[in-house]
Amino acid sequence: MKIQFLGAAQTVTGSCHMIEVNGKRFAVDCGMHQGGSAIESRNENVEAYRPEEVDFFLITHAHIDHTGLLPMMVKHGFKGEIYCTVPTVDLLEVMLQDSAHIQEMEASFKNTKNSRKGLEQVEPLYTMDDALATLKHLRGMEYDRMFEPAPGIKVVFRDAGHILGSSFLEMQIMEEGKDKPVRFVFSGDLGRPDSLLMSDPDIPGETDYLFVESTYGNRNHKDEGSTLDELAEAISYSYRHGEKVIIPAFALERTQAILYSLNQLRREGRLPDIPVFLDSPLAIRTTEIFRKYPDYQDEETQALIAAGDDPLDLPNLRYTLSTAESQNINSYSGSAIVISASGMANAGRIRHHLKHNLWRAGASVVFVGYQAIGTPGRKIVDGAKSIRIMGEDITINAKIWTIGGFSSHAGQSEIMDWVGEFVKPHTKVFLIHGEEKAQEDLAALIKQKFAVDVFIPEYLEETTLEVDGKLVVETLPAPETVHRVDWELLLSDTESKMALLRRKLEEVSRRSWPEQVDARDRIVELNGELLALLSQL
């Protein structure tokens, strides 16, 4: 039996774990890689997935970093079934179409630029037609009901408490020629006890191999009370200054948690009388899906609904579906709360709101979710003085808030508590869906407390699993991780171009004054680009 890590290996996006056993090839999740260009280039590596050879997918939840490459699989020959929970089917109907729209729009934008430069045209990763075709492969499953997607492979979806319909997988595989099944647990994204809206994560049974996320493997979250206090403080700060509160929020779960929290602040008398703009068509649609499935939410939420209080509604809540409505927000004078996607500020309408507000003293930008390496959100929370948005360098004068308590991912102690409920001395633990430092810290804790073997797989690593506990690791070539950036070569090339520029300027100095001014302006522009880069490093 083999498993290959096609994503979420020392990163937090691109989750995909490909398993080969009994002549079958299937994967847990198929997510989009998000972050800098080096990470996102992995989305183009179709050969690694071999879609036409995949028999089926098991999807833990609807977030794009776990599902966003499914349409690309269908585009390139996947013909099997995609199993997920019932609410996930509804969520994927809107999530995948939204993702396809983004792919098409970004390709169109690049092609316009390429046309002006005489460069080749690019194609989107996939199109709306590919997304719609993918929906036909979805099969909705209930929690806690075992099914058999292939002979000898038994699967149960259990509530992971992360987002609506999220699950971890319990799997039993009877490998040909063996006398007992191998037991697996794939955590997906693990939720938190007592989180907003969602029930506590279930506890799996004993397992041979545990694949557990480690997004926050080296830190814990603040409690709910502190989180609400910080949100109230951010709103109060910008309300006093007459400026806006900009909240980049994932359309699925995080937006609903923010609405729930604002509703709670309203009930406590801590929310000013200002408009709240929900500026994300996707978030608006997913909020309606949340209302469709109250039974998949926790008892507190169900009690509020039963009492006639919609926890996802507010008296001053305004939905902005059209582009024109979104643009009007930036001309609105006075304080307001703007919730918009994407949560890492790397796509969507949030970029416009940041462009119009990051430079304003008195404005607030409130980050309420994980920010992957290379994303604009990560650069901002890491203290960048300016950031490039839509081709323009924007100075950061707004107050930046990072409120980790809204996270729907378990923190370090919560992961440890969950693992401690079922891990046994023979269990082998693989840390996935986390950055290397977080994984190293969590691995040390797990080894110390539970005395088990812990592995941190790399991208494209292939591991052979045996029922008697033997483990063989085979690493396939991964050029982007093997070859480091040759900074000396790059700087040498830059310096040679500067020397050539100096020689060229001797000739330019003999040209007409307008030509000299044009050359000067280009050099000033290049110097500005270099200065902006230096400020962001």
C-alpha positions in Angstrom: 0.0 0.0 0.0 1.4 3.4 -1.0 0.5 7.0 -0.2 1.8 10.0 -2.0 1.6 13.5 -0.6 0.5 15.8 -3.4 -0.1 18.8 -1.2 -0.5 20.1 2.3 3.1 18.7 2.9 5.0 21.3 4.9 2.4 23.8 3.6 -1.2 24.5 4.6 -2.8 24.4 1.1 -3.2 22.0 -1.8 -4.4 19.1 0.5 -4.3 15.8 -1.5 -3.1 12.4 -0.3 -3.1 9.8 -3.0 -3.4 6.1 -2.0 -2.8 3.0 -4.1 -3.9 -0.3 -2.9 -5.6 -3.5 -4.3 -5.3 -2.1 -7.8 -7.2 1.0 -6.9 -6.0 4.6 -6.9 -7.9 7.2 -4.9 -7.3 10.4 -2.9 -8.3 12.1 0.3 -9.0 15.7 -0.9 -7.9 17.5 -4.0 -7.1 21.1 -3.0 -5.7 24.1 -4.7 -2.2 25.3 -3.8 -2.3 28.9 -2.6 0.5 31.3 -1.7 3.5 32.6 -3.6 4.3 31.7 -7.2 6.5 28.7 -6.3 3.6 27.1 -4.4 0.9 28.0 -6.9 2.9 26.6 -9.8 2.1 23.2 -8.4 -1.5 23.6 -9.6 -0.2 23.1 -13.1 1.5 19.8 -12.3 -1.3 17.6 -13.7 1.0 14.7 -14.3 1.6 14.2 -10.6 -2.2 13.5 -10.1 -2.7 11.3 -13.3 -6.5 12.1 -13.1 -7.6 9.5 -15.6 -6.2 6.8 -13.3 -8.0 8.0 -10.1 -10.9 5.8 -9.2 -12.6 8.1 -6.6 -12.0 11.0 -4.3 -13.0 11.3 -0.6 -13.5 15.0 0.4 -13.2 16.1 4.0 -14.9 19.5 3.5 -15.6 22.2 1.0 -12.8 24.7 1.4 -10.9 25.4 -1.8 -7.6 24.3 -0.4 -9.2 20.9 -0.1 -11.4 20.8 -3.2 -10.2 23.5 -5.7 -8.5 21.2 -8.2 -11.4 18.8 -8.6 -12.6 20.5 -11.8 -9.0 20.2 -13.2 -9.2 16.5 -12.5 -12.5 16.2 -14.4 -11.0 18.4 -17.2 -8.1 16.0 -17.6 -10.0 12.7 -17.5 -11.3 11.8 -14.1 -14.5 9.9 -14.4 -15.1 8.4 -11.0 -17.2 9.5 -8.0 -16.5 12.2 -5.4 -17.8 11.3 -1.9 -18.5 14.0 0.7 -21.1 14.9 3.3 -24.5 16.1 2.2 -24.0 19.8 3.1 -20.6 19.7 1.3 -22.4 18.9 -1.9 -24.4 22.1 -1.6 -21.4 24.1 -0.7 -19.3 22.8 -3.5 -22.0 23.8 -6.0 -21.2 27.4 -5.2 -17.6 27.1 -4.2 -16.4 25.4 -7.4 -18.3 27.7 -9.7 -16.9 30.7 -7.9 -13.4 29.3 -8.2 -13.9 28.7 -11.9 -15.1 32.3 -12.4 -11.9 33.5 -10.7 -9.7 31.2 -12.9 -11.4 32.6 -16.0 -11.2 36.2 -14.9 -7.5 36.0 -13.9 -6.7 34.3 -17.2 -8.6 37.1 -19.1 -6.7 39.7 -17.2 -3.3 38.1 -17.9 -4.2 37.7 -21.6 -5.1 41.4 -21.9 -1.7 42.3 -20.4 0.1 39.7 -22.6 -1.6 41.0 -25.7 -0.3 44.5 -25.1 3.2 43.0 -24.6 3.0 40.6 -27.6 3.2 37.6 -25.3 1.5 34.2 -25.6 -2.1 33.8 -24.3 -2.7 31.6 -21.2 -5.5 29.3 -20.3 -7.4 29.1 -17.0 -6.7 26.1 -14.8 -10.3 25.2 -15.6 -13.5 26.8 -16.7 -17.1 27.1 -15.6 -18.0 24.1 -17.8 -15.4 22.0 -16.0 -16.9 23.1 -12.6 -20.4 22.2 -13.7 -19.2 18.9 -15.0 -17.6 18.2 -11.6 -20.9 18.6 -9.8 -22.3 15.6 -11.5 -19.7 13.4 -9.8 -20.6 14.4 -6.2 -22.2 11.8 -3.9 -23.6 13.0 -0.6 -23.0 10.8 2.5 -24.4 11.1 6.0 -22.2 11.2 9.1 -21.4 8.0 10.9 -22.6 5.7 8.1 -20.1 3.2 6.7 -19.9 2.8 3.0 -17.6 0.9 0.6 -16.4 2.9 -2.4 -14.4 -0.1 -3.6 -14.1 -3.7 -2.4 -12.0 -4.0 0.7 -12.1 -0.2 1.4 -14.6 0.9 4.1 -15.0 4.6 5.0 -17.0 6.6 7.6 -17.4 10.4 7.6 -17.3 11.7 11.2 -18.0 15.3 12.3 -14.7 17.3 12.4 -16.3 20.4 13.9 -14.4 22.7 11.4 -17.1 24.1 9.1 -20.5 23.2 8.0 -20.4 19.5 6.8 -16.7 19.1 7.6 -15.5 15.6 8.4 -12.6 13.5 9.3 -12.3 10.1 7.8 -12.1 6.7 9.5 -11.0 4.1 7.0 -10.4 0.4 7.0 -8.5 -1.2 4.2 -8.2 -4.9 3.8 -5.1 -5.3 1.6 -5.0 -8.3 -0.6 -3.0 -11.2 0.9 -3.3 -9.8 4.5 -5.3 -11.3 7.3 -6.5 -8.1 9.0 -7.5 -4.6 7.9 -5.3 -1.5 8.3 -7.1 1.4 10.1 -6.6 5.0 9.1 -7.7 8.3 10.3 -7.4 11.5 8.2 -8.3 14.5 10.3 -9.0 16.9 7.4 -9.1 20.3 9.1 -9.8 19.7 12.8 -12.2 22.0 14.5 -12.1 23.4 18.0 -14.2 22.5 21.1 -16.9 25.1 21.9 -16.4 26.9 18.6 -19.0 29.2 17.1 -21.8 27.5 15.1 -20.1 24.1 14.9 -20.4 21.0 17.2 -17.3 19.7 19.0 -15.1 17.3 16.9 -16.0 13.6 17.3 -13.5 11.2 18.6 -12.3 8.4 16.3 -11.6 4.8 17.3 -8.2 3.2 17.6 -6.1 3.6 14.4 -2.8 2.3 12.9 -2.0 5.4 10.9 -3.1 8.9 11.8 -2.8 11.8 9.4 -3.4 15.0 11.4 -3.4 18.6 10.4 -0.9 20.9 12.2 -1.8 24.4 11.0 -1.5 25.8 14.5 0.9 23.1 15.8 3.0 25.6 17.7 0.5 27.9 19.2 -2.9 28.2 20.9 -5.8 30.5 20.4 -7.4 33.0 22.7 -10.7 32.2 24.3 -14.1 33.4 22.9 -14.4 36.3 25.4 -11.0 37.8 24.5 -11.8 37.4 20.8 -15.1 39.3 21.1 -13.3 42.0 23.1 -10.7 42.4 20.4 -13.3 42.6 17.7 -15.2 45.2 19.7 -12.0 47.2 20.3 -11.2 47.3 16.5 -14.7 48.4 15.6 -14.6 51.1 18.4 -11.2 52.4 17.2 -12.3 53.0 13.7 -15.8 54.2 14.7 -14.1 57.0 16.8 -12.0 58.0 13.8 -14.9 57.9 11.3 -13.1 55.2 9.2 -14.0 51.7 8.0 -13.2 48.3 9.5 -12.1 46.0 6.7 -12.4 42.3 7.5 -10.9 39.9 4.9 -12.8 36.7 5.6 -13.2 33.3 3.9 -16.6 33.1 2.5 -17.3 29.7 4.0 -17.4 29.5 7.8 -15.3 32.5 8.8 -17.8 35.0 7.4 -20.6 33.3 9.3 -18.6 33.3 12.5 -18.0 37.0 12.1 -21.8 37.6 11.6 -22.5 35.5 14.6 -20.1 37.5 16.7 -21.4 40.8 15.5 -24.9 39.6 16.4 -23.6 38.8 19.9 -22.0 42.2 20.3 -25.3 43.8 19.3 -27.2 41.8 21.9 -24.6 43.0 24.5 -24.9 46.6 23.4 -21.3 46.8 22.1 -21.9 47.3 18.4 -22.2 50.9 17.1 -25.1 51.8 14.9 -23.2 51.6 11.6 -23.8 49.6 8.4 -22.3 46.2 8.0 -21.6 45.4 4.4 -21.3 41.7 3.4 -19.5 42.2 0.1 -19.1 38.8 -1.3 -21.7 37.0 -3.5 -20.1 33.7 -2.5 -20.4 34.5 1.3 -24.0 35.5 0.8 -24.8 32.2 -0.9 -22.9 30.1 1.6 -24.7 31.9 4.5 -28.0 30.8 2.9 -26.7 27.2 2.9 -25.9 27.5 6.6 -29.5 28.4 7.2 -30.6 25.3 5.2 -28.7 22.9 7.6 -29.4 24.0 11.2 -29.1 20.3 12.3 -25.5 20.3 11.3 -24.7 23.2 13.8 -24.2 23.2 17.5 -27.0 23.2 20.2 -26.4 26.9 21.1 -27.0 28.0 17.5 -30.1 25.8 17.2 -31.5 27.3 20.4 -31.1 30.8 19.1 -32.9 29.8 15.9 -35.7 28.2 17.8 -36.1 31.4 19.9 -36.6 33.4 16.6 -33.2 35.0 16.6 -31.3 34.5 13.4 -27.6 34.5 14.6 -26.4 35.3 11.1 -28.5 38.5 10.7 -28.2 42.1 11.8 -30.5 45.1 11.6 -27.9 47.1 9.6 -26.6 44.2 7.5 -26.4 45.0 3.7 -25.8 42.5 1.0 -23.8 43.7 -2.0 -24.2 41.3 -4.9 -23.3 43.5 -7.9 -19.9 45.0 -8.8 -21.5 48.5 -8.8 -22.8 48.0 -5.2 -19.3 46.9 -4.1 -17.7 49.9 -5.7 -20.2 52.2 -3.9 -18.9 51.0 -0.5 -15.6 52.8 -1.2 -17.4 56.1 -1.8 -19.5 55.7 1.4 -18.5 58.4 3.8 -18.3 57.6 7.5 -17.6 54.5 9.5 -18.7 51.0 8.4 -17.8 47.4 8.7 -16.9 45.6 5.5 -16.6 41.8 5.3 -15.3 40.6 2.0 -13.3 37.7 0.5 -10.7 36.4 0.0 -9.6 35.7 3.5 -5.9 35.9 2.6 -6.4 39.1 0.5 -5.0 37.4 -2.6 -8.1 37.6 -4.8 -11.6 39.0 -5.0 -13.2 42.3 -3.9 -11.2 42.6 -0.7 -8.2 43.9 -2.7 -10.3 47.0 -3.7 -11.2 47.7 -0.1 -7.6 47.3 1.0 -6.5 49.6 -1.8 -9.0 52.3 -0.6 -8.4 51.9 3.1 -4.9 50.6 4.0 -3.4 54.0 3.7 -5.9 55.7 5.9 -4.9 56.4 9.5 -7.8 55.4 11.7 -9.0 52.6 9.5 -8.7 49.0 10.8 -7.9 45.8 8.9 -8.9 42.8 10.9 -7.4 39.4 10.0 -9.5 36.5 11.4 -7.9 33.5 9.7 -4.7 31.8 8.7 -2.5 33.7 6.2 -0.4 31.5 4.0 3.2 32.3 3.1 3.5 34.5 0.1 -0.1 35.9 0.3 -0.8 39.7 0.7 -2.4 39.0 4.0 0.7 37.3 5.3 2.9 40.2 4.3 0.6 42.7 6.0 0.4 40.8 9.3 4.2 40.2 9.2 4.6 44.0 9.4 5.1 45.2 5.8 5.2 49.0 5.6 3.6 49.0 2.1 2.2 46.4 -0.2 1.5 46.1 -3.9 -2.2 45.8 -4.8 -3.4 45.6 -8.3 -0.2 47.1 -9.7 0.0 50.0 -7.1 2.1 50.3 -4.0 -0.1 51.2 -1.0 1.4 52.6 2.2 0.0 50.9 5.3 -1.2 53.4 7.8 -4.3 51.5 9.0 -4.2 49.7 12.3 -3.7 45.9 11.7 -5.5 43.5 14.0 -4.9 39.7 14.0 -7.6 37.9 16.0 -6.7 34.2 16.1 -9.6 33.3 18.3 -11.9 33.1 15.2 -9.9 30.3 13.7 -11.8 27.2 12.9 -8.6 25.1 13.2 -7.7 23.5 16.5 -4.7 25.0 18.3 -1.8 23.1 19.7 -3.3 22.0 23.0 -6.6 21.1 21.2 -4.8 18.9 18.7 -3.0 17.2 21.6 -6.2 16.6 23.5 -7.9 15.1 20.5 -5.0 12.9 19.6 -4.7 11.8 23.2 -8.2 10.4 23.1 -7.4 7.5 20.8 -3.7 7.3 19.8 -1.9 4.1 21.0 1.8 3.2 21.2 1.7 1.4 17.9 0.0 4.3 16.0 2.2 6.0 13.4 1.5 9.7 13.1 1.9 11.9 10.0 1.8 15.6 10.4 0.2 17.3 7.3 -1.4 20.7 6.5 1.1 22.9 8.4 4.3 24.9 8.0 7.6 23.2 8.9 8.2 25.0 12.2 4.7 24.3 13.5 5.1 20.7 12.5 8.5 20.3 14.2 7.2 21.7 17.5 4.0 19.6 17.4 6.0 16.4 16.5 8.3 16.9 19.5 5.3 17.2 21.8 3.5 14.2 20.4 6.7 12.0 20.6 7.3 13.2 24.2 3.7 12.7 25.5 2.6 9.6 23.6 5.9 7.8 22.7 4.8 7.2 19.1 6.6 7.6 15.7 5.9 10.9 14.0 6.7 11.7 10.4 6.6 15.0 8.5 6.3 14.2 4.8 7.6 16.5 2.0 5.8 17.5 -1.2 5.6 14.5 -3.6 7.0 12.1 -1.0 5.8 8.6 -1.5 5.5 6.3 1.5 4.9 2.5 1.6 2.8 1.3 4.5 2.7 -2.2 5.9 0.1 -3.7 8.2 2.8 -5.0 10.6 4.1 -1.5 11.1 7.0 -1.4 8.7 7.6 1.9 7.0 9.5 2.6 3.8 9.9 6.2 2.6 10.6 6.9 -1.1 11.0 10.5 -2.2 10.3 11.4 -5.7 12.0 14.4 -7.4 10.6 17.7 -6.5 12.6 20.3 -8.4 11.1 23.4 -6.7 12.2 22.0 -3.3 15.5 20.5 -4.4 16.9 23.5 -6.3 17.3 26.6 -4.2 17.3 30.1 -5.6 20.8 31.0 -6.9 20.9 34.6 -5.5 24.5 35.2 -6.6 23.6 34.4 -10.2 20.5 36.6 -10.0 22.3 39.5 -8.5 25.2 39.1 -11.0 22.7 39.3 -13.8 21.1 42.4 -12.3 24.5 44.1 -11.9 25.5 43.3 -15.5 22.3 45.0 -16.7 23.1 48.1 -14.5 26.6 48.2 -16.1 25.0 48.1 -19.6 22.5 50.8 -18.5 25.4 53.1 -17.6 27.0 52.6 -21.0 23.7 53.2 -22.7 23.2 56.5 -20.8 26.3 57.9 -22.4 24.6 57.7 -25.7 21.2 58.8 -24.3 22.9 62.0 -22.9 23.5 63.1 -26.5 19.9 62.7 -27.5 17.1 65.4 -27.5 15.9 66.7 -24.1 12.4 65.0 -24.4 14.1 61.6 -25.1 16.4 62.1 -22.1 13.4 62.9 -19.9 11.6 59.7 -21.0 14.6 57.6 -20.1 14.9 59.4 -16.8 11.3 58.8 -16.0 11.7 55.1 -16.7 14.7 54.9 -14.4 12.8 56.7 -11.6 9.9 54.2 -12.1 12.4 51.3 -11.8 13.9 52.8 -8.7 10.4 53.0 -7.2 9.8 49.4 -8.0 13.1 48.4 -6.3 12.3 50.5 -3.2 8.9 48.9 -2.9 10.5 45.5 -3.1 13.0 46.3 -0.5 10.3 47.6 1.9 8.4 44.3 1.5 11.4 41.9 2.1 
